[in-house]
Amino acid sequence: MHTIKAWAVAASVALSVGGVPSLCLAADAADPAQLTTGQQVYAHICQACHMADGRGGVGAGTIPALASNPHLAVAAYPATVVMNGKGAMPWFNGVLSPAQIADVVNYVRAHFGNHYTDALTPQTVGSMAGPLKVDDH
């Protein structure tokens, strides 16, 4: 039996939910396991939708801006969105490790006009994630 990784499917097919892309990955999307910094995770996974400058986009749907975003003040909020998805944003729990999720959340919270300095830890992300169900992926 072959396992198809969510990132591989997303890199080759843009799925739609209500006409809005539900998965956006950079065209040069790397194996997520090879992404070792928050900046790399952002560049290879998040940037395709949220843009290189974090300002989001408007077109077939609205991609929220991460730049100067007050919703990022509490690190648990963006971590929850990355893990569980929200609206057209897909979930990355089990696709990205807790360390990668913490790193990308910390990166976004310290860049794009955001100046939040309290760092999220992989341990905190791991405790937030809960178990994966077989049908989740």
N, C-alpha and C positions, 0 to 999 in steps of 0.2 A: 504494500500500500504506500502511495506517495503522499507526502505532506506538502501542501502548498502554503508557503508563508504569506501572511497578509500583506507584507511590504512588497513581495514580488508581484502579487496580483495588482496591487495599487500602482506599482510602477509601470505596468503595461496596460491597464484598463482604468479609465476614470469612471467610477460608478456614480450614479445619480440618485439622489433622494429629493423628490419634489423639484427636479430641474436644477438643483445645486450640486456641484461636485461633492461627493462625500469623502473622497480620498484625494489628496493632492500631495504629490511627492516630486521633488526635483527630478528632472530628466536623467540626471546622473546618479540616481539614488543608489547608495552603497548598501551592502548588507548591514543592517542596523547594529549587529554585533561588532562591527569594525569602527563604529563611531565612538570615539573615546572622550570627547569634550562636548560641553553644551553648545559651543559654537558650531561644531561639526554636525551635531544632531539638528540644530536649527537650520543650517545651510542645506542639508540633504533631505530633511523631512518637512520642516515647518515653513521655510521660506517660499516654497512654491505657491502657497496660499496667502501667507501673511506678509509676503514681499520682503526683499532684502533689507529694507529700512524699517520693517515692523509696522508699517502703516495700514496693512490690510488692503482690501480691495472691494470694488463694487462692479457688478456686471450681472451675470445670471443670478447671482445672490450676493449677499454682503458678507465679506470675511472681516471679522473684527480686527481693529487695530490693536497691536500690543504696545505700540509706542505711547509713552506718557499715559499709561492706562492705570487709573486708580484701583481697578479691580484686582490688580496684582499685589496690592499692599499686604494681603495675608497670603503667604506662600501656599497654604493648603488649597486655596481656590484654583489657581492654575494647575497645580498638581492633579487635583481631582478631574479637571477638564481633560488634561492630557491622558490620564488613565482611563476615564470612562467615556470620553467624547461628550459632545454637546451640540445639538442641532445637526448641522451637516458635517461637523468635525468628527472624524473616526476616533475610536479608542485605541490606545497604544499599550494598555496593560497586557503584559506577556509578549509584546512585540519589542518594546524597549525595557531594559532592566530598571530596577529602582534607582540605580546610580545614574543611568542616562536620563531618566525623568527628572531627578533632582538637579542634575547638571544643566539641562536645558531650561528648567524653570529658573534656576539661579542666574543663568546667562541672560534670559529675557528680562528678569527683574532688575538687572544691573546695566542694561543697555537700552538703546532706543529712547532715551530721555527718562528712563526709569532709574531711580536711585535707591532701591530697597536693598539693604545690606545684610539683613538677617538671612543666613543661608539655610536652605532646606537640606536635610541629610537623607542619604539613601535608606537609612533605618526608618525614618519617619515615613517615607514613601512606601517602603515595604509593609509597614504596619497599617497604612491606609488602603493598600491594594486589595487585601482579602484574597481568598482562593479563586482560581480560575475554574469555570465550569467547562466541561468538554465542548459544549456547543457555543461557547464564547468565541472560539477561534476556529 
